Amino acid sequence: DIQLTQSPSFLSASVGDRVTITCRTSQGISTYLAWYQQKPGNAPNLLIYAASTLQSGVPSRFSGTGSGSEFTLTISSLQPEDFATYYCQQVDSYPITFGQGTRLEIK
Amino acid sequence: QITLKESGPTLVKPTQTLTLTCTFSGFSLTSTGMGVGWIRQPPGKALEWLALIYWDNDESYSPSLKSRLSITKDTSKNQAVLTMTNLDPIDTATYYCAHKRGRGGPFDIWGQGTMVTVSS
């Protein structure tokens, strides 16, 4: 199985901050990586797929980069609605796996 | 517009079998590239992929749960059904179904999820 390790697991930041979350995979997956945002009590919401393609309707302050085994999700200027948990996911090979999550909280 | 909704029991006894139904609209599992997956999330924990079925009947399962899972589709009803046998309290979780955009694509649209508690 391909293991996904997100860092940090917890992040405290302020509105307006620029934040970056990293996802490292145990083997190369080209760009078969997606990022999801999940708010308490809600289903995950797709933000980024193919490592860097913004899903329709997602604000442009979200961006993704990377290929191979290291990927990043950046939020350029945090908004109040961005405080949530973020997950990366690989779809390169089975089994499909997710990272452990990064919880982003208000400082 | 694609929508999905999970349905099934909220409480299951240990050793019983769980059957969850995902009813969807806005796409067909007869169309090339379309897939439906099941993902679960225990309270306070991370997401775990369970199973996937594609338009061409290709099925995939989490290796750790493969012996207990079965996924089927009913294209006439626009449904995908997940069956999990021999339930245990550790299977307590919110279960989601989601639309998958092709074999290399993400889960782009998710259902609201259904909470299943395994308890005697």
Interface residues (C-beta under 8 A of the other chain):
Chain A: D1 Y32 A34 Y36 N42 A43 P44 N45 L46 Y49 Q55 Y87 Q89 V91 D92 Y94 P95 I96 T97 F98 G99 Q100 G101
Chain B: G37 A46 L47 E48 W49 L52 S60 Y61 S62 P63 Y96 A98 R101 R103 G104 G105 P106 F107 D108 I109 W110 G111 Q112 G113
